[in-house]
Amino acid sequence: MLDREASMAEVTAAHADALDVQIRTLRLRRAVLRAVARSGPTTTEMDLMHRLATLSEAERRRLVGDFLDGAFEGLDGNPEFVALMRSAVPDLPDDPTPDQVEAWVELAGLCQDEDFRATMRRTAEEQAAEPSRQDVGALHDALNRAMRERVDEAVTAGLLPDSAEGASRSDALGALYADAFARADEGDLRRWLLARLGTAADPDAGRYWQLVATVNGWPPSPTLAPLHSWFTTAALAHGGGSRREGAVR
């Protein structure tokens, strides 16, 4: 500044930016320390927590980006679904809570787990094979809501999934999915639907979305695993797709 190579405004702005970085770092370290104090991890777990939580924003995005690239690379059949998945990127805030730090650490571990990466790849392949549509997010929300409402009604009424009434509910839900994904005329509808719901009910996949919601500060979404379990039991108890195919046609 004295040599007139920079103005007072430029120098003070640079110092303020440097302080912003230090403040963000201190906030993150504070959150890590509180998470450690609360959960009492081992030395190894504490070291991992510190290293993963103190990655730079670019490094955190690259870790998740590599995971998403592995899940969707070469799958162009359903760009709306791919865009939906890529928009739901976990973003650890500058001043995270201990819960958010712990969720981020667990999420980072999931993203690097080969079995989980394979599960997400299978899910992506199934979604890529479905018809491309712009309302994919709303469609999945509507189907999940319909399944939750109808299975909750069946459970509240005490209907067993292998009962005749359970079979009727299973058929109705199958028709709903078939119409939504334009598969009503396929002879293997039941097998396709069971495979699709089996992937959707994977506990790690459900946990992934719970962790993303925690890191981003979103409202938690209820797990569909128990509902998928009820529906799958009903479908398997009344196997062979002919009756449902007639219903959906």
Secondary structure, 3 states (H helix, E strand, C coil): CCCCCCCHHHHHHHHHHHHHHHHHHHHHHHHHHHHHHHHCCCHHHHHHHHHHHCCCHHHHHHHHHHHHHHHHCCCCCCHHHHHHHHHCCCCCCCCCCHHHHHHHHHHHHHHCCHHHHHHHHHHHHHHHCCCCCCCHHHHHHHHHHHHHHHHHHHHHCCCCCCCHHHHHHHHHHHHHHHHHCCCCCCCCHHHHHHHHHHHHCCHHHHHHHHHHHHHHCCCCCCCCHHHHHHHHHHHHHCCCCHHHHHHHC
